[in-house]
Amino acid sequence: MSTENPQPLWQPDPQRIARAQVTRFQAWAAQRYGAPAEGGYPSLHRWSVDELETFWTAVTDWFDVRFSTPPTRVLGDRSMPGAEWFPGATLNYAEHALRAADTRADEPALLHVDESHEPRPVSWAELRRQVGSLAAELRALGVRPGDRVSGYLPNVPQAVVALLATAAVGGVWTSCAPDFGARSVLDRFQQVEPVVLFTVDGYRYGGKEHDRREVVAELRRELPTLRAVVHIPLLGTDAPEGALDWSALTAGDTEPVYEQVPFAHPLWVLYSSGTTGLPKAIVQSQGGILVEHLKQLGLHCDLGPEDRFFWYTSTGWMMWNFLVSGLLTGTTIVLYDGSPGYPDTGAQWRVAERTGATLYGTSAAYVMACRKAGVHPARDHDLSAVQCVATTGSPLPPDGFRWLHDEVRDDLWIASVSGGTDVCSCFAGAVPTLPVHTGELQAPGLGTDLQSWDPDGNPVVDEVGELVVTNPMPSMPVHFWNDPDGARYHDSYFATYPGVWRHGDWITITSRGSVVIHGRSDSTLNRQGVRMGSADIYEVVERLPEIKESLVIGIEQPDGGYWMPLFVHLAPGAALDEALLDRIKRTIREQLSPRHVPDEVIEVPGVPHTLTGKRIEVPVKRLLQGTPLDKAVNPGSIDNLELLHFYEELARKRS
């Protein structure tokens, strides 16, 4: 068990601890706000959850949040759902994101990289000029506070400009990546009824051009609320009839005018993966995101004006919004628009090298793919600028920690982080002043009362339980779109433990204060009363070189029995013979427990994922229980729908 993991893989040296922003914040908050001066991060965290209102006051003070109207208090109502943060306050997110233009006009705010891997800078002054010009044009088009503005865009500077201009006018931003098909985009955008659509004619990925003009035409037909469409010619085509040209809208030299909006005013709409129905349209606020991201990026990620922040993401994933918020800390952000593995598996490391990234974020799946492919990042690239490699999307297995330590640098801060689209932030993860233990997240985040609960709602330590948050966080959704009575919002997080956020993950909080994520609790494996997370199985099985990827499902049988198949997608040239079957079962038996050994191991043509790359366990479970495909899964949310026919056919045979 990870709790018996006393030797850290990495320990920050005293100089690093002393210069970390969270160390300086603690000393300052001790003088100003009564925070504990001693005891390091654990004592600061305890204070931050015990004195929630004082802590968030200190955060807004430390980061100089500009309230154009001051709040009457910090928490008007702390009940969940419905916590009311900083009532009476007004501000603007975009104003804070562009503050560095006042003092560092000619330095890069953005570094844009495509598959040529050559960075192209956009200065703070140029970013502010384009945002000012576009915001003025949006107002001229009649966009008013609360109107939705949508983007069908890759990870390019134009997407950042459009988001910030929308926020500047008080509009509500929402985006999808251009690899989403028309149905997937419409399932999202039709819910929020946008008045403006920013779109590209296509994108480049994997060395190929992908023309999306037909999809754009369908979006225009099916979104009747659109008053304007803005054409961004990434592939060099002319604007279609009736569309406005991007360059014309961003040619002005206009100082941005920032609409001062209430703290809880919507900033953007993010979407759940929507694997079993319409995606939830999750609304987060200008003020809530501003203060949560300042805390997370400034104190936890330790980002500031000297840093370069690269996270491999697309505009359809919350990590893109999180990346853009790097601007809040005056950090240069790196936008990579391209395949994570083009021209080879090491592509992201090359981008990190060429942009001088100090914090490089990626998915756990990419790290494990590099390990399997025999990539040697430090041997092949100058990664001396990289201080931290962060991972999310799924738990980083212990082997991933060891590989990063061995193949990048032994003095590398490895930050496995876990949060969710639902809060657009992290519940637990990076702390620059704490040791890193293999397979563990360093600690819960400041202001986040993260606990592990048993089914009766009792906190447990060194045992697997449900991830719950017992305090409100500023970036929790203000509501879901088209959920007038709040029932869907309530049922998503608060139905299990009234008044307490249940996220749907199995976790262990260790007696050392670190956190282990075991996987989703709604696809939990329960053998003979022992609950376990799927991530534990993936970690040991996918160490085997023959296994490219795996999927494990636990299904309650009508007779009271339990069927647990393990599906394996084999590496090229591998065969699921008796020898491999025996190795799979022996590996699980010895490294986990005999209870984890699957009832069957079944070769599959591939493992289906959401469009943001997460394995879909619950829809496959529903298929295997006999649910028809159109009821088990939202087809537009899956990366390869054809793969699901295998599981559908298997269910038919078993019945």
Disulfide bonds with the S-S distance in Angstrom:
none
